[in-house]
Amino acid sequence: MKHYLKFVVYLLALIGFSFARAGSYEDFFVAVKRDDPQTITGLLLRGFDPNALDPSGRHGLFAALQDGSLKAAEALIYWPRTNVEWRSPKDESPLMLAAFRGHIDLVRKLIARDADVNKPGWTPLHYAATSGHIDVIKLLLREHAYINAESPNKTTPLMMAAEYGSTAAVKLLLEEGADPFMRNELGLSAVDFAMRANRKDAADLISGAIRNSQPRGKW
């Protein structure tokens, strides 16, 4: 009888723990959605795993950045057990998403947590160039982002800026040493990227950089 009572107590404790964990899981992702850093930090202090995935398979930090819950994201970046190098099925990192959205303070905090500035494949600099966020591009370059990084199909940040980003982003990358001669696997250059998007301003900037880098003949 004594052993039976111990077993019942143990079973009830286990069931209670399971319900608590289930409740914590729901509370955590509701707090992420609501951008509620206080609730998130409280759950983490009670032992909740900051690297749990939501029902759609998103890491909490990635979900916060994707949903625009910036205070929640900051709380998770601050927490030392948060894996800031988690990758989505598309090989996107939290730093890439923060760079694309132009969240300069979060980019800075992620880098301070050793988020990889030069991850293989698509990089945070590709994403910042795509959306034309000058301050983020400058920060990434100061943190030694490789300016001519090649994606899996050999697309460079300059190419992305030429088609999707701002003229200012194209100008900055060229001034910082981006190679205007590079081509991707389809043989397209940064000028080609600009022209297919009807970005004459960007195409002219890149063409000018190419002309200026050509050896000048003697008169």
C-alpha positions as CSV (number, residue, x, y, z in Angstrom):
1,M,0.0,0.0,0.0
2,K,2.8,2.3,0.9
3,H,4.5,1.7,-2.5
4,Y,1.2,2.2,-4.2
5,L,0.7,5.6,-2.6
6,K,4.3,6.6,-3.6
7,F,3.5,5.6,-7.2
8,V,0.3,7.6,-7.2
9,V,2.0,10.7,-5.8
10,Y,4.8,10.3,-8.4
11,L,2.2,9.9,-11.2
12,L,0.2,13.0,-10.1
13,A,3.4,15.0,-9.9
14,L,4.4,13.9,-13.4
15,I,0.9,14.7,-14.8
16,G,1.0,18.1,-13.1
17,F,4.5,18.8,-14.6
18,S,3.3,17.8,-18.1
19,F,0.3,20.1,-17.8
20,A,2.6,22.9,-16.6
21,R,4.9,22.4,-19.5
22,A,2.0,22.4,-21.9
23,G,0.6,25.6,-20.4
24,S,4.1,27.2,-20.5
25,Y,4.4,26.3,-24.2
26,E,1.1,28.0,-25.1
27,D,1.9,31.0,-22.8
28,F,5.3,31.4,-24.4
29,F,4.2,31.6,-28.0
30,V,1.2,33.8,-27.1
31,A,3.6,36.1,-25.3
32,V,5.9,36.2,-28.4
33,K,2.9,37.0,-30.6
34,R,1.7,39.8,-28.2
35,D,5.3,41.2,-27.9
36,D,5.3,40.6,-24.1
37,P,8.9,40.4,-22.9
38,Q,7.9,40.2,-19.2
39,T,5.9,37.0,-19.6
40,I,8.7,35.5,-21.8
41,T,11.4,36.3,-19.3
42,G,9.3,34.9,-16.4
43,L,8.8,31.7,-18.3
44,L,12.5,31.4,-19.1
45,L,13.3,32.0,-15.4
46,R,11.0,29.1,-14.6
47,G,13.0,26.8,-17.0
48,F,11.1,27.0,-20.2
49,D,13.3,26.2,-23.2
50,P,13.9,29.3,-25.3
51,N,14.7,27.1,-28.3
52,A,11.2,25.5,-28.5
53,L,9.5,25.6,-31.9
54,D,6.0,26.8,-32.4
55,P,3.4,24.6,-34.1
56,S,4.5,25.8,-37.5
57,G,8.2,24.9,-36.7
58,R,9.5,28.4,-36.1
59,H,12.0,29.1,-33.3
60,G,10.7,31.6,-30.8
61,L,13.3,34.3,-31.8
62,F,12.7,33.8,-35.5
63,A,8.9,34.0,-34.9
64,A,9.3,37.2,-32.9
65,L,11.3,38.8,-35.7
66,Q,9.0,37.6,-38.4
67,D,5.9,38.8,-36.6
68,G,7.4,42.2,-35.7
69,S,7.5,41.5,-31.9
70,L,10.7,43.4,-31.4
71,K,10.6,43.6,-27.6
72,A,10.1,39.8,-27.4
73,A,13.0,39.3,-29.8
74,E,15.2,41.5,-27.7
75,A,14.3,39.5,-24.5
76,L,15.2,36.3,-26.3
77,I,18.5,37.6,-27.7
78,Y,19.4,38.7,-24.2
79,W,18.7,35.2,-22.8
80,P,22.0,33.3,-22.8
81,R,20.5,29.9,-23.7
82,T,18.8,31.2,-26.8
83,N,20.3,29.7,-30.0
84,V,20.7,32.8,-32.1
85,E,22.1,30.7,-34.9
86,W,18.9,28.7,-35.5
87,R,18.2,28.2,-39.2
88,S,14.8,28.0,-40.9
89,P,14.1,25.4,-43.6
90,K,15.2,28.1,-46.1
91,D,18.5,28.4,-44.2
92,E,17.5,31.9,-42.9
93,S,19.0,33.0,-39.6
94,P,17.6,35.6,-37.1
95,L,20.4,38.0,-38.1
96,M,19.4,37.7,-41.8
97,L,15.8,38.5,-40.9
98,A,16.7,41.4,-38.7
99,A,19.0,42.8,-41.4
100,F,16.3,42.5,-44.0
101,R,13.8,44.3,-41.8
102,G,16.3,47.0,-41.0
103,H,16.3,46.5,-37.2
104,I,19.7,48.0,-36.6
105,D,19.6,47.7,-32.7
106,L,18.7,44.0,-32.9
107,V,21.3,43.4,-35.6
108,R,23.9,44.9,-33.3
109,K,22.7,42.8,-30.3
110,L,22.7,39.6,-32.4
111,I,26.3,40.3,-33.5
112,A,27.2,40.8,-29.9
113,R,25.9,37.3,-29.3
114,D,28.2,36.0,-32.0
115,A,25.5,35.6,-34.7
116,D,27.3,34.6,-37.9
117,V,27.8,37.6,-40.2
118,N,29.4,35.4,-42.9
119,K,27.3,32.3,-42.8
120,P,27.7,30.2,-46.0
121,G,25.2,30.7,-48.8
122,W,22.8,33.7,-48.5
123,T,24.2,36.1,-46.0
124,P,22.8,38.9,-43.8
125,L,24.5,41.4,-46.2
126,H,22.5,39.9,-49.1
127,Y,19.4,40.6,-47.1
128,A,20.3,44.1,-46.0
129,A,21.3,45.0,-49.6
130,T,18.0,43.6,-50.9
131,S,16.0,45.9,-48.7
132,G,18.4,48.8,-49.1
133,H,19.0,49.5,-45.4
134,I,22.2,51.6,-45.5
135,D,22.8,51.7,-41.7
136,V,22.6,47.9,-41.5
137,I,24.9,47.5,-44.6
138,K,27.5,49.8,-42.9
139,L,27.3,47.9,-39.6
140,L,27.7,44.5,-41.3
141,L,30.7,45.8,-43.3
142,R,32.3,47.1,-40.1
143,E,31.8,43.7,-38.7
144,H,33.8,42.2,-41.6
145,A,30.9,41.0,-43.7
146,Y,32.4,39.8,-47.0
147,I,31.2,42.3,-49.6
148,N,31.4,39.9,-52.5
149,A,29.7,37.0,-50.8
150,E,28.2,34.5,-53.2
151,S,24.8,32.8,-52.7
152,P,24.4,29.2,-53.8
153,N,23.8,30.5,-57.3
154,K,26.6,33.0,-57.0
155,T,24.4,36.1,-56.6
156,T,26.2,38.9,-54.8
157,P,24.9,41.6,-52.4
158,L,25.5,44.2,-55.2
159,M,23.3,42.2,-57.6
160,M,20.5,42.1,-55.0
161,A,20.8,45.8,-54.3
162,A,20.8,46.6,-58.1
163,E,17.5,44.8,-58.6
164,Y,15.6,45.2,-55.3
165,G,17.5,47.7,-53.1
166,S,18.0,51.4,-53.1
167,T,20.3,53.4,-55.4
168,A,22.0,54.5,-52.2
169,A,22.7,50.9,-51.3
170,V,24.2,50.3,-54.7
171,K,26.4,53.4,-54.4
172,L,27.6,52.4,-50.9
173,L,28.5,48.9,-51.9
174,L,30.5,50.1,-54.9
175,E,32.3,52.7,-52.8
176,E,33.2,50.0,-50.3
177,G,34.7,47.8,-53.0
178,A,32.0,45.5,-54.3
179,D,33.1,43.9,-57.6
180,P,30.9,45.1,-60.5
181,F,32.3,42.5,-62.9
182,M,31.1,39.4,-61.1
183,R,28.4,37.2,-62.6
184,N,26.1,34.6,-61.2
185,E,25.5,31.0,-62.5
186,L,23.2,32.3,-65.2
187,G,26.0,34.7,-66.4
188,L,24.1,37.8,-65.2
189,S,26.1,40.8,-63.8
190,A,24.9,43.5,-61.4
191,V,24.1,45.7,-64.5
192,D,21.9,42.9,-65.9
193,F,20.1,42.7,-62.5
194,A,19.5,46.4,-62.6
195,M,18.3,46.5,-66.2
196,R,15.8,43.7,-65.8
197,A,14.2,45.7,-63.0
198,N,14.2,48.9,-65.2
199,R,16.6,50.4,-62.6
200,K,18.5,52.7,-65.0
201,D,19.9,54.8,-62.1
202,A,21.5,51.7,-60.5
203,A,22.7,50.4,-63.9
204,D,24.4,53.7,-64.7
205,L,26.2,53.7,-61.3
206,I,27.5,50.2,-61.8
207,S,28.5,50.9,-65.5
208,G,30.3,54.0,-64.3
209,A,32.2,52.0,-61.7
210,I,33.2,49.5,-64.5
211,R,34.4,52.3,-66.8
212,N,36.4,53.9,-64.0
213,S,38.1,50.6,-63.2
214,Q,39.2,50.0,-66.8
215,P,42.9,50.7,-67.6
216,R,43.2,54.0,-69.4
217,G,45.1,54.0,-72.6
218,K,47.8,56.6,-73.4
219,W,46.8,59.6,-75.4
